[in-house]
Amino acid sequence: MEVKSRHHLRSDEVREIETSLEDALGVELDADTYELVELEDSKFDIVLVNGDPMVVYIDDEPFLTVQGANAYPPTKRVVTVDAGAVSFVSDGADVMRPGIVEASDDIEAGDLVAIAEETHGKVLAVGRAKTTGDEMVGDSGKVVESVHFVGDDLYEFVV
């Protein structure tokens, strides 16, 4: 992933990110520096929070990266998967209903969500919900499309 440009964000841009993440995920970022990294060969732009890639813009919407969600655990828009789904989700597979043990009831179709594993609560991926949270647990069907996951180019990005 080639860096196209890199610059510090203005205070109003920082406020917009912080407000968006607090509203969507219930997290409060506590940081001294915010730096936008625009990437040449990627559909994502990254925000370095105190030098670490904690926020990603997905379709112009700020959301936590996998690293960001593990550093600032979300209390909203979380889909929890069982141990059987962990290896698939970690490899970038979409999330199927049988692997889900719980989903936040605040999730709407089209929302970005954090996908966490059941045992330790660690976030494995970020995805886009295909249905509401209360319709995610069930017997069959794809309900979350994977967007960013452990081990992908974004996860491996080093400044």
N, C-alpha and C positions, 0 to 999 in steps of 0.2 A: 504494500500500500504506500504510494508516493504522496508526500505532503505537498499540497499546492500552495497553501498559505497558512500562516499562524499569527494570531494577534490576541492581545488581552481584550476582554469584553468590558464594555462600559457598564456603569452601575445599574442603568435601567435594563440592560440585557441580562445582567446577573439576577436582578429582582424578578424578571419575567421567568427565568429558568427555575429559580427557587420557589416561586409561587405556583408554577405549573406542576412541579414535582410534589410539593406539599399537598396540593388539591388532588392530584391523581393517585399518589402513592402513600400519602401520609408521612413523608420523610422530610426532615429539615437538614439541608446541607449546611455544614459549618466549615467554611473555608476562607482562606486569605486571598487566593488567586484563582481566577477563572480565565482559561485561555482556549479560544476556538481554533481547532485544527481542521482545515478544509482539505479533503483528500482528493487526489487526482483521479484515481482508478477505483472509486468506491461510491456506492449510493448513500453512504453515511458521512456525516461530519461529526467530529468528536469534540467534547469539551473536557479539557484537562482541569481537574479540580485539585489544587495544590500539587500540580504536576502529574497526577494520575488520571488515566482515562475512565472517568466515572459517569459521564453523561454522553449519550449519543442522540443525534437528531435522526429520527426515522420518519420519513415523509413530512419533514418540517416540524415534527413534534419532539420536544425534548423528553427523554426517558433515561432511566439508569441503565448502564451497561451491566453485564453479569458481575464484573468486579464492583461496580457501584452499588448494585443491589445487595451484595454480600457485605459491603462496608457500611451501608445505610439500609438495613432491612426494611422493606416496604410493609405497611400494615393494611394496604388496600390493593386491589387488583392482583391477587396472588392465586395461582393455581398450584395445588400440591399433588405430586405424583407419587405412586408407590415404588418400592424397590425394583420391581420388574421393569418399570419404564425408564429408570435412570440411565442405563447404557444407551438406549435409543435416543432419548432426549439430549443427552450429552454429545451425541454424534450428529445432531441437527434434524432428527426426525420430527415430524409434526406430532402433536399430542392427540391420542385417541381416548375416547370416553372410558374404556375399561381400565386404563392406567391412572385415572384421576380418583383421588380419595376425598378431595375437598376443593372448592373454588369459592372465592369471595362473592357474596351476593351483589356487590356493587359493580360487577363486570357487565358491560354491554357488548353486543356484537360489534366488532370493529375496534375495540379498545386494545391497546398494547397491555400485555400482562407479564408479570414475572412468574417463571415456572420453577418451583422449589421442590426439593426432594423431602419425603416424609420424615426420615429418621433424624436428620440434623437441621433441617430447615434451610440448607444451603441452596442458593439460586443456581440453576444449571443453564437456564436459557431465558430469552425474551421472545415472546411471540405475539401474534395478533389473534384475538378471540373471534371465532366464527359464530358464536352463540352467546347467550347470557350466562352468567355464573351459575344461576340456579338450574340451568339445563345442561350443565357440563358432565355431571356424574351420571353414568348409565352403562349400557351394555355394548353399544357399537357406534362407530362414526368418528370422524376427525373433527375436533372442536377447537384446536389451537394450531395456527400455522407458525412454524418456527421462523424467526427472523435473525436471531443472533444467539450463539451458543458457546459453551466451553470449548476451546480449541479452534474456533474459526479465526479468520484473519483479523477481525476486530478484537477478539479476545487476546490474540498474540501480538497486537500492535504495541510497539515500543517507540517512544519518542526519541 
